[in-house]
Amino acid sequence: MLLEKWKNSARLPRPRRMRAMKIAVAACALAGLLGGCSAFGDDSDKDNADYVERPVEQIYNDAWKRIDDHDWEAAAKQFDEVERQHPYSVWARRAMLMSAFCYYQANKYTDAINTADQYIQLHPGTKEVAYAFYLKAISYYEQITNVERDQSNTEQALTALQDVVQRFPDTAYARDATLKIDLTLDHLAGKEMEIGRYYLFRGDYIAAINRFRVVVEQYQRTTQIAEALERLTEAYYAMGVYNEAKTAAAVLGANYPGSQWYQDAYNLLQEHNMRPERDKGSWISRAFNL
């Protein structure tokens, strides 16, 4: 099975969101170290790691037994026990990464992040530190909630993913993080749109425009941009700021001419004997370098 291959190779396990990617990261050289290990501990220690001191080989064996059973949290606690009982051994560094991975697999994201951070602080110069940065990033990423809820995890995910790309640009981690950054930005833009629509429908046009402006200026490459321009057309028209309304519609038509959002903006203006027309002095034109 795949996990057995990880155990007996020099590769780190791939997080579930990355299993389609081929990652060759040297880390836990377990093959030689695990040879001749002693027997597993008895079942009484399955659910906690508060043991008397045991040989490191036995702790590792117990951890892999838990992994084979997909008992991820118990496996993580076993790897934590390596650090607690044998803190200065070469096993401790390797166990820390495996602990972070197992906590991630168990959806214990806070524990995964804390353990990855601990590895980063203690072993910043190792080859495997990229793996720790990536585990931290995807642990934040998988906590992203829908746009109706607080987006602090989304912001933390964006920062962590950008950190992976900047620090390790030529790795598979960076390639995967880049894809996730695009989705994260779209999510943050979606939050701004959700709040902007709320203000728009209440008739609080200035507050709505401020939200849509954030999308135009900060999230221009996301899927939210066409709607943001149409909503700006609506809000500015409702306020009687017709030059900006016409500019928003014109920029929308120049960039998304076949979209329903442009058709809606065009129809709104046409119904009142106006047409899309760009004002070069508008902040909207400047945002698009027009």
C-alpha positions in Angstrom: 0.0 0.0 0.0 1.0 3.6 -0.5 1.7 4.3 3.2 4.0 1.3 3.4 6.0 2.7 0.5 6.3 6.0 2.3 7.4 4.2 5.5 10.1 2.3 3.7 11.4 5.0 1.4 13.1 8.3 1.9 10.0 10.3 0.9 7.5 12.3 2.9 3.8 11.4 2.6 1.8 13.7 0.4 -1.1 15.6 1.9 -4.5 14.6 0.6 -4.9 17.7 -1.6 -1.6 17.0 -3.3 -1.8 13.3 -4.0 -2.1 13.8 -7.8 1.3 15.5 -7.9 4.7 13.8 -8.0 6.7 15.0 -5.1 10.2 13.7 -4.5 11.2 15.2 -1.2 13.8 13.5 0.8 13.0 13.5 4.5 12.3 10.5 6.8 14.9 8.0 5.9 13.1 5.3 7.8 14.1 2.2 5.8 17.3 1.5 7.6 16.3 2.9 10.9 13.2 0.8 11.1 14.9 -2.5 10.5 14.9 -4.8 13.5 12.5 -2.7 15.5 10.9 -4.2 18.6 7.3 -5.3 18.9 4.3 -2.9 19.1 3.1 -1.7 22.4 0.0 -3.2 23.9 -3.5 -1.8 23.3 -3.7 0.0 26.6 -1.6 2.8 25.2 -3.6 3.3 22.0 -5.5 6.5 22.9 -2.8 8.5 24.7 1.0 8.9 24.7 1.6 9.3 28.4 4.0 6.3 28.7 7.0 5.3 30.6 10.1 5.8 28.5 10.4 3.3 25.6 12.9 2.7 22.9 12.5 5.1 20.0 12.1 2.2 17.6 9.1 0.9 19.5 7.5 4.4 19.4 8.0 4.6 15.7 6.5 1.1 15.2 3.5 2.1 17.2 3.1 5.3 15.2 3.1 3.4 11.9 0.7 0.9 13.2 -1.7 3.7 13.9 -1.2 5.1 10.4 -1.9 1.7 8.9 -5.2 1.8 10.9 -5.8 5.4 9.7 -5.9 6.4 13.3 -4.2 9.7 12.5 -4.5 11.5 15.8 -3.1 8.6 17.8 -0.3 8.3 15.3 0.5 12.0 15.7 0.7 11.6 19.5 3.1 8.7 19.1 5.4 10.9 16.9 5.1 13.6 19.5 6.3 11.1 22.1 9.5 10.7 20.1 10.3 14.4 20.7 9.3 14.2 24.3 11.3 11.1 25.2 14.2 11.4 22.7 14.5 15.2 22.0 18.1 15.2 20.9 17.9 12.2 18.5 17.8 12.4 14.7 14.4 10.7 15.1 13.0 13.7 16.8 13.3 16.0 13.8 11.8 13.5 11.5 9.0 12.6 13.9 8.0 16.3 14.1 7.2 16.4 10.4 5.3 13.2 10.6 3.3 14.5 13.5 2.3 17.6 11.6 1.2 15.4 8.7 -0.8 13.1 10.9 -2.6 16.0 12.6 -3.4 17.4 9.2 -4.8 14.1 8.1 -6.9 14.0 11.3 -8.3 17.5 10.5 -6.6 18.8 13.7 -5.5 21.9 11.8 -4.4 23.9 14.8 -2.1 21.1 16.0 -0.7 20.6 12.5 0.0 24.3 12.2 1.7 24.5 15.6 3.8 21.5 15.0 4.9 22.7 11.5 5.7 26.1 13.1 7.8 24.3 15.7 9.7 22.5 13.0 10.3 25.8 11.0 11.7 27.5 14.1 13.9 24.7 15.2 15.1 23.4 11.8 14.9 26.4 9.3 17.9 25.2 7.2 16.8 21.6 6.4 15.6 20.5 3.0 12.4 19.3 4.5 11.4 22.8 5.8 9.5 23.4 2.6 7.2 20.5 3.5 6.6 22.1 6.9 5.7 25.5 5.2 3.3 23.7 2.8 1.6 21.7 5.5 1.0 24.9 7.5 -0.4 26.7 4.4 -2.8 23.9 3.4 -3.9 23.5 7.0 -5.1 27.2 6.9 -6.5 26.7 3.3 -8.7 23.8 4.3 -10.3 25.9 7.0 -11.6 28.5 4.6 -15.3 28.9 5.2 -18.1 30.3 2.9 -18.2 34.0 2.2 -21.0 34.6 4.7 -18.6 33.9 7.6 -15.4 35.4 9.0 -12.5 35.2 6.5 -9.5 35.4 8.9 -8.5 31.8 8.0 -8.7 32.8 4.3 -6.3 35.7 4.9 -3.9 33.5 6.9 -4.1 30.9 4.1 -3.2 33.5 1.5 -0.2 34.7 3.6 1.1 31.2 4.2 0.6 30.1 0.5 2.4 33.2 -0.7 5.2 32.4 1.7 5.6 28.9 0.1 5.7 30.4 -3.4 8.3 33.1 -2.5 10.6 30.8 -0.4 10.4 27.7 -2.6 9.6 28.9 -6.1 10.9 25.8 -8.0 9.1 23.2 -6.0 5.9 21.2 -6.6 4.7 22.8 -3.3 5.0 26.3 -5.0 3.1 25.1 -8.1 0.2 23.8 -6.0 0.3 26.8 -3.7 0.0 29.1 -6.8 -3.3 27.4 -7.8 -4.6 27.7 -4.3 -3.7 31.4 -4.1 -5.9 32.1 -7.1 -8.8 30.4 -5.4 -8.1 32.2 -2.1 -8.1 35.6 -3.8 -11.4 34.8 -5.5 -12.8 33.9 -2.1 -11.7 37.1 -0.5 -13.1 39.0 -3.4 -16.4 37.1 -3.0 -16.5 38.3 0.6 -16.2 41.9 -0.5 -18.9 41.4 -3.1 -21.2 39.8 -0.5 -20.9 42.8 1.8 -21.2 45.2 -1.1 -24.4 43.7 -2.3 -25.8 44.0 1.2 -25.1 47.7 1.3 -26.4 48.2 -2.3 -29.7 46.6 -1.6 -30.1 48.7 1.5 -29.5 51.8 -0.5 -26.2 52.6 1.3 -24.5 53.4 -2.0 -21.2 54.9 -0.7 -20.5 51.9 1.5 -21.4 49.6 -1.4 -19.1 51.4 -3.8 -16.2 51.2 -1.3 -16.5 47.4 -1.3 -16.8 47.1 -5.0 -13.8 49.4 -5.4 -11.7 47.0 -3.3 -12.5 44.2 -5.8 -11.6 46.4 -8.7 -8.3 47.6 -7.3 -7.1 44.5 -5.4 -8.8 41.5 -7.0 -9.0 42.4 -10.6 -8.0 39.0 -11.9 -10.7 37.1 -10.0 -14.0 35.9 -11.3 -15.8 38.6 -9.3 -14.6 41.6 -11.3 -17.4 41.6 -14.0 -20.1 41.7 -11.3 -18.2 44.4 -9.4 -18.2 46.7 -12.4 -21.9 46.1 -13.0 -22.7 46.8 -9.4 -20.6 50.0 -9.6 -22.8 51.0 -12.6 -25.9 50.5 -10.5 -24.6 52.3 -7.4 -23.2 55.3 -9.2 -26.4 55.6 -11.3 -28.5 55.5 -8.2 -26.5 58.3 -6.7 -26.7 60.4 -9.9 -23.0 60.2 -10.6 -23.5 59.4 -14.2 -20.0 59.8 -15.5 -18.7 57.0 -13.2 -21.8 54.8 -14.0 -21.1 55.2 -17.7 -17.3 54.6 -17.1 -17.9 51.4 -15.1 -20.2 50.1 -17.9 -17.7 51.0 -20.6 -14.8 49.3 -18.9 -17.0 46.3 -18.3 -17.9 46.2 -22.0 -14.3 46.5 -23.0 -13.2 43.5 -20.9 -16.3 41.3 -20.8 -18.4 42.3 -23.8 -20.4 39.0 -24.0 -21.2 38.7 -20.3 -24.7 39.0 -18.8 -23.2 41.6 -16.4 -22.4 43.9 -19.3 -25.8 43.4 -20.8 -27.4 44.4 -17.5 -25.3 47.5 -17.1 -25.9 48.5 -20.8 -29.7 48.0 -20.4 -29.7 50.1 -17.2 -28.1 53.0 -19.0 -30.1 52.6 -22.2 -33.3 52.7 -20.4 -32.4 56.2 -19.3 -31.1 57.4 -22.6 -27.5 56.9 -21.7 -24.8 54.7 -23.1 -21.4 53.3 -21.8 -18.7 56.0 -22.1 -15.3 56.0 -20.5 -14.1 59.0 -18.6 -10.3 58.9 -18.7 -10.1 60.8 -15.4 -12.2 58.2 -13.5 -10.5 56.0 -10.9 -12.1 53.0 -12.7 -10.2 53.9 -15.9 -7.0 54.3 -14.0 -7.5 51.0 -12.2 -7.5 49.3 -15.7 -4.7 51.5 -17.1 -7.1 52.9 -19.7 
